[in-house]
Amino acid sequence: MEVAAFVIYQAEVLDPVQYEKYKAKTPASIAAYGGRFIVRGGEIDVLEGEAPLGRTVVVEFPSMRAAREWYASDAYTEAKALREGAVRTRAYIVDGVE
């Protein structure tokens, strides 16, 4: 049985104008692979440690496979090119629970 997987993305925005172009391209690419935004840059309340710099985004996909396919897709590759030089990022995929 496949479990949901979550892409966790953190971005320190260096060029807000260019980053807006990236943000406009990503929703359709995510939806095409069954993904949906869970968190999209909301307010952070730090409970322990340091707050991440910039925005935190969490996207749920139906499976690890779907998340990887989305990340490697032509549509998202095109979106990623728009953010080059506009942000410093960290992104990873985590399996959910059964």
N, C-alpha and C positions, 0 to 999 in steps of 0.2 A: 504494500500500500504506500502510495506517495503521500508525503506530508507537505504542507505549505512551506515555502522558503521566503526569507525576507532579505531584501537588499537594503543595507544600511549605508548611507552616503552622508558624508560631512564635507562641507565646503566653506572655505574662507574666501569670500568674494573680493576680488581685487579690481574688477572692472564691471560695475553693475549694469551698464548698458549692454555689453556683450553677453553677460550672464542671462539677461532677460530673453535674448534670442535663443539661448540654449533651453531655458525653461519653457518657452513656447513650443519647442519641438518634441519634448520628451513625453507628454501625456499620451499622444496617439501611439507612440512606439511601445509604451508600457501596456496600454489596453490591448494591443494586437497580440500580446503573449499572455493574456489573462491576468495582468497585474493591476493593482489598485494602490493608490496612495493611502497610507495609514497615518503618516506624519509628513508634513510638508513645510518645514521651517517655522513651526510655532514657537511660542515662548518657552524658555527652559528654566526650570527651578532646580538648582543644583542641590543634591542631597549629600553627596560625598565627592571629594576630589575637585578637579578643575572642570569648568564648563568647556565644551568643545568650541573652537573658534568658528564663528559664522553659523551657517544653517545646518540643521540635521534633517534628513529625509529618510523615511522608512517606506518601502514599497513591498507589498505582499504579492507573491506569485503562487500559483497552484502547486509548484514543485521546484526543486533545485534545477532540474533540467530546463524548465520553462524560463527561469531566471537567467540561466547561462545562455540560452538561445536568444533571449532578448538582448543581453549585454553584447553579444557577438553579431546582432542583426545589422543589416545595412542601414536601417532607419536610425538606430541608436548610434551607430558609428558616425553617421552624418551629424547627429546632435552633439556628440562628444567633441567633434572637430570645432564646433562653435564655441565651446568653453575653453579651448586651449589658450593659455595665457591669461584667462579671465578669473581663474580660481586656483586655489590649492586644494586638492581633494584627497579623501580617503573613502574607499568603497569596498564592501565585502558582502558575501552572501552567507546567511546562517539558516540552517534547517530549523523548522518549527518543531512542535511536539506532536506526537501521535495521539 
